[in-house]
Amino acid sequence: MRQNKLKRKLTNRHIQFIALGASIGTGLFLGAGSAIFAAGPSVLLGYLIAGFLVFFMVRQLNKMNTEETAPGSYSYFAYKYWDSFSGFLAGWNHSILYILISIAELTAVAAYTQYWFPNIPTWKTSLFFFVIITIVNLYTVKAYGEAEFLFSIVKIAAICAMIFAGAYILLFDTSLVPGATLKNLWQTATVGIHTGDASFSGFFPHGFIGLMAAFPTIIFAFDGLDTIGMTAAETADPKKNIPKATNQVVFRILIFYIGSLVVLLSLYHWSNLSISESPFVMIFEKIGFNYAAWVLNFIILTAAVSVYNSCIYGNSRMLYGLALQKNAPQVFAKTTKKGIPIASVLFTSLLTFLVVPLNYFMPNCFEAFDVIMNFSVICIVTYWCIIAITHLKFKKQMNLENRKTTFPSLFYPYSNYIVLIAVAFILAGMFLPQIGMAKQVIAIPVWLLIVFLGYKLRLNKNK
């Protein structure tokens, strides 16, 4: 075992698809359903707004990563340019987020696999994929990058196929899907159980409150783009590849998200979709693809495995960075000859292993997936705030040293304040009784207190 020896094996191709893989998962394929039911067609505006907020945040993060390629990404910058507690909070907050998402994705994988093998217990399926992905992450970082490349190709091909098929129907042959029209984005349904029901009409059928209610689900779907920053310490020529990947991947995500949802909401009036299943299933079924259910199930399963793969990678590198800051046990800073922080990977896997007993005692756990997704929002908005504030402090230090950065963030410092105001707005909306997520907001100070106590214990131990 060695120390501080990550290998620079990732190319621009790898880091783009790592970020795509981390952000195109069940948050889109399954989560879109609840977001659509909350906001109606205005969910498109929600994804567009969230996309630009994430773009601001990722540009701020990767501006710092381009100047200093350090393990642990924004935890390192919070530690260096803010204070030690901020670095501790940033790292462990994101670590817990990765674990929550890993458990959620493996739970989804187990459920999807039952489509083909209903007699196999879900806990056995979770265990199988848990072992396979752990082995991939223990081999080499390039093996991880290649695996994520292949996973992402499957998802992207599926989304592109859906967009092109939907566009063909809307432009050339609407008879294939009765009622298919772009007017479904703002008018009352003409076909289906809600035909003529004015309460389901308009771009904002549930008003602005409905759009606010969809935001927690929407921002969960975008989580994962910060993984680009995690790859910085293992990227060949980061000053070239990190900016390139940042600019390309965010807009590709927006195209995939917005494009697929425009097609979805045009082919079928949103009020006729089912909230209890993936809205994407209906598209493939209704356009007459005989093996639609099989193919879509495979795609969603691949998406979930892909996100889990990215989470294992991201969390192991975050723990590695925390160890270098002395904010985690020093064993996490040790690597193999191939540059793998093996203790960090194994610790991440150990915590994620909780998914096995979870699926054993709760074999039907889609409700658990929703709960985990909702509480993941706590960690997501926390790291958005940390990145925005840390970047302000980073830029202040750069100005004091009269240094110019090579990859400037957009609209500094206004974009930082826009992100912070947006977070406050989202949290305020979660307090509204119509949204019913006050418990998640109240949990934030509790979570911060727990992390602070952990920080104090770390200080006492290091004395």
N, C-alpha and C positions, 0 to 999 in steps of 0.2 A: 504494500500500500504506500502511496505517495501523497504529497500534500500540495494543493494549489496548482494542479496540472490538468486543467480541462484542455481538450484538443479542439483546434479550429478546423472542423471538418464540414461545417454546414455552408452550403452555397445559397445564392439568392433564391434559386428554385426551392430548396429545402425550407427556408424560413418563411417564404410566402405560403407554402402549402401547410406548414405547421400552424401558422396563424389561421388560415382558412379552416383547417381541420379542427382547431380548438373552438371556433366560433360558429361553425355550421354543424349543429347537432340536434338533439331532441328539443332544445330551446326553440328552434325554428320549426322542425317537423311536427312536434306535438304542441309546444307552447303557443304557436300561432293561433290555435283554435280558441283558447281562452281569451287571448288578446283581441281577436276579431269579435267575439261575443260581447266583450266589454265596450269596445269602441265602434264597432261596425266598420264601414269603409274608411273612416278617419284614422284607422290603425296605420294606413299608409303614411299619413302625416307624422304619426308617432315614430315609425321606423326611420323616416327621413330626418326628423329632429334628433333622435337618439344617435343616428349614424354620424351626423356632424359633430355632436357632442363627443362621441368616442374618437372621431378624427382629431379634434382639438387635443383631447387627452393623450392620444397615442403620439401625436406630433410633439407634445411637450415632453413625454417620457423619452422618446427616441432622439430628441435633440440632445438630451443628457447622455444617452447611450452612445451616440456618435462621438461625443467629445471624450467620454471615458467608458470604455467597455469593461465593466466590472461584473463579476458574478453576483447574483442577487438582484440585479436591475434596480428598480426604484427603492428597494429597501436600503441598498448601499447609498444611494443619493440622499435619502431622508436622513440616514445616519450621519453622513458627512456634512451636508449643508443645512440641516435643521438641528437635530440633537439625537442623543442615543436612544431615548424612549421612542421617538418617531420611527427610527430605523427598526427597533424591536417590534413596534406595533405594525409597521408596514409588512415586515416579513412574516410574522405569525398570523396576522389577519389574512394574508394571501395564502398562507399554507393551509389554514382551516378551510378557506374557500375552495381550494383545489381538492381537499379531502371530501367536502360536501358534494361537489360536482361529480367526483369519481364514484362515490356511492350511488348517487342518483343515476348516473349513466350505466353503471353495471346492473343496477336494478332494472332499468329499461331494457338492457340487453337480454336479461333473463326472461322478461315478459315477451319480448319479440320472438325469442327462440321457441317458446311454447307453441307458436303457430305451426311449426313443423313437427315438434316433439312434445306434444301435450302431456305425455306420461313421465317426462323427465322433470324432477323437482327443480324449481327455480334456483335453489341454493347451489345445486350441482353445476348448473350452467354458469352462474356467477363465478364459481370457483374455477371453472375451466378457463374462461376468458381472463380472469385475474392472473392465473399462472402464466398464460401465453404472453400477455402484455408485459408482465414483470420480467420475463426472460428476455424479451426484445429490448427493454430498457437497460438490462444488465450487460448486453453484448457490446455494442459501440454506439456512439452518438450518430454515426452515419447510418447504422441499421435502423435506428429510430427515425431518422429523417426520411429514409427510403420508405419505411412502413407508412409514415404519415402522408407521404406523397401519394402512395397507392390508395390509401383510404380516402383522401381528399378527391382524387380523380373520380372515384365512384360517385361521391356525393355531387360534385360539380357537374358531371355528365348527366346525372338524373335531373338536376335542376334545369340545366340547359335544354334537355329533351322536353321537359314539361313546358318551359317557356315557349319553345318553338312550336310544339304541338298546339298549345293554347292559342298562340298568335295565328297559326294557320286556320284554326276553327273560327276565330273571331273575324278574320279578314276575308276568308274564302268560302267557308262552308259552315255557317251557324246551324244548319239543319242537323248536324251531328250531335249537338247538345241543345235541346229546346230551351229557349229563354236566354241563350248566351248573347251578351251585348255589353259594351262598355257602360251603357246606361245603368247597369246594375250597381255601379259605384255611387249613384245618387238617387235612384228612383225606387219605387215600391216594387216588390217582386211581381213578375207576370206569370211565373210558373212555380208551383210548389205549395206547401201547406200554409204559407203566409201571403198568398196572392191577394193583392188589394188591401192588405193591412197597413194603414198609414203609419202605425207606430213603429214599423220597421223600415221607413223610408228616409231618404236624405243621407248626405255624406256624414253628418253628425247625428245619427238616430238617437243616441243617448246623451247628446249635448257634450259640452267640454268636460264634464265630470267623467263621462265614459272614456274619453281619451286619457285622462289622468289615471283612471283605474287600470288601463292597459300598460302604463309605463313600467311598473315593476317587472312584468313578464317580458316586455320588449328589451329592457336593458340586460336582463338575464341572457337573452338570445345573443346579444353582442359581446358578452364576456368571452375572453379568449384572445382578442386581438393584441393585448399587452404581451402575449407570449413572444412576439417579435423581440421585445426587449430582453426576455430571458435568454434568447439565443445569441445575444451580442458577444458574450465571452467565448462562444464556440463557433463564431462566424468568420469565414475567410474574408478578409478585406471589409471589416464592418463599416468603415467610413463611406464606402461605396454601396454595399449591399443593404444596410439597415435603412437609409433614406429611401432607396429605390423600392424596397419591399413595403415600407410604410405607406408610401403614396399609392402604390398599385393595389395592395390588398384591401385597403379600406373602401375604395371605390368599387372594387369587384364585389365585395360583400354587399354594398348598397345595391348594386345592379341585381345580384342574385336575390336579395331579400325583396326589394321593391318590385322587380320584374316578376318574380314568381307569385307574389301576392296580388298584383294587378291582374294577372291571368286568372288566378284562383277566384277572385271576387267578381270578375267579369263573366266567367263561365257559369258560375252559380251565385245566385243572390245569397249574401252572407247569412241571412236569417234561416236558410234551408240547410246549412251545414250542421254537423253534429259536434257538440262540445266534448263528447266522450271519446272521440277518436281523432286521428290525424286528419285535418282538412285536405291534405294532399292525397289521401287514399281515394277520395271521391273523384278527383280529376282523372286519375289513371283508369278507374273503373268505368266512368261515364264515357270516355272517348273510345271504348270498345277494345281495350288492350286485354286479351283473354287471361294473361298471366299477371295482371296488374297487382293483385294482392300479394302474390309471391315476390315479385320484383320490388315492390315498394317496401315490403317487410324486410327484405335483404338490405335495401338502401338505408332504411332507418337504423337497422341493427349495425351496419357498417359505420354510420354516423356516430352512434353512441360509443362504439369501440374506439373510434378515432379520437373523440373528445377525451375519453378515459386515457388513451395513450398520451395525449398532450398534457393532461393533468399530472400524470406520473413524472413526465419529463420536467414540466415547469416547477412542480413542488420540490423535486430533488435538487434542482439548481437554486431554488430559493433557500432551502435548508443549507446548502453548500455556502451560499453567500452569508447567511446568518452566522454560520460557524466562523467564517473569516472575521466577522465583526465581534466575535465572542458573545454573540447573542443566542447561541445554540451550542450543544456539546461539540467538542473539537473533533470527534470521530466523524462528523458529517463533512469535514473539510478534506478528508482523505479520499484519494482516487486510486483506481486500478491503473495498470500500465497503459490501458486503452483510453484513459481519461474519464472513466465513469465514477462518479461519486457514489460508490456502492452502498455505503451505510445510509446515505440520504434516500436512495432508491428503495432500499429494504424497509426503512422506517416508514416511508410514505405508503409502501405496500402493506405494512403491518396495520396501519390505521385504516386503510381502505378495506382490509380483510373483514372489517365489521359488517360489510355488505353480506357476507355469507350467513352469519347467524340472523341478520335482519330478514333475509329471504327465507330462512328456515322457519322462523316464527311468524313471518308475515308473507306467505307465498303469493298473495294477491296484493301487491304494494304500490299500485299507481298513486294512491293517496299519499303515500310516503314521499313519492317523487315530487308531488306538488308542494308538500310542506317543506322539503329540502330546498326546492327552487325558491320559494318565498323567503326563507330565512337566509338564503345565499345573497339576497339583495342587500342585507345588512353589510356583509363584507364587501360587496361591489361598490356601494356608495362611499364606504369608508376609504377604499383605495383610490377612488376618483378624487376625493378631497385631498388625500395625502399627495398624490401626484401633482395636482394643481398648485398646492401651497409649496411643495418642495421645488417645483420648477421656478416659482417666483423667487425663492431664496437662492437657487442656483444662478438664475440670471442676475440677481443683485451682486453675487460674488464675482461673476464674469465681468460685470461693469466696473467693479472696484479694481479688478486686475487689468482693465482695459483690453479684454480678450473678446474677439469676435468669433461667434460660433458658425460652423460650416453648414448646419442644417437647422435654420431658424424655425421656431414654432409660428403658427399663423396668428396674426392679430394680437400679439403679445402687447400688453398684459390683459387686454380685454377678454381674450378667449379663456384665460384662467378664471376670471371673475364670472364669465358666463357659465362655466362648468360648475362653480361653487353655488351660484344662484339656482341653477337647474337642479342640483342635488337638494337644496333647501326646499325648492318647489315640489319635487317628487315626494320628499318626506312629509311635507305639509299635506299633500294630497292623500297620502296613505292614512292620515288621521281621520279623513272624512268618513262618516258612518256608511255612506254608499259604497265605499271601497273596502272597508273592514279590515285594514291591515295595521291598526294602531299598535297591536302587540309586537309586531316586528320593529316598529320605530322605538317603542319603549325598551326593547331588548338591546338597542345600540349602546346606551350608557352602561347597561349591565355588562355587555361584552367588553367595552373599553375598561371598565373596572377590573374585570378578570385579567385582561392583558396587563394592566398596570401592576396588579399584584404579582403576576409572573415576572414582570420586569424587576420589581423590588427583590424578589427571591433570587433572581440572577445577580443583582448587585451584591447582595449579602454573600452569595456563594463565591463571587470573584474577589472579595476582600481578602 
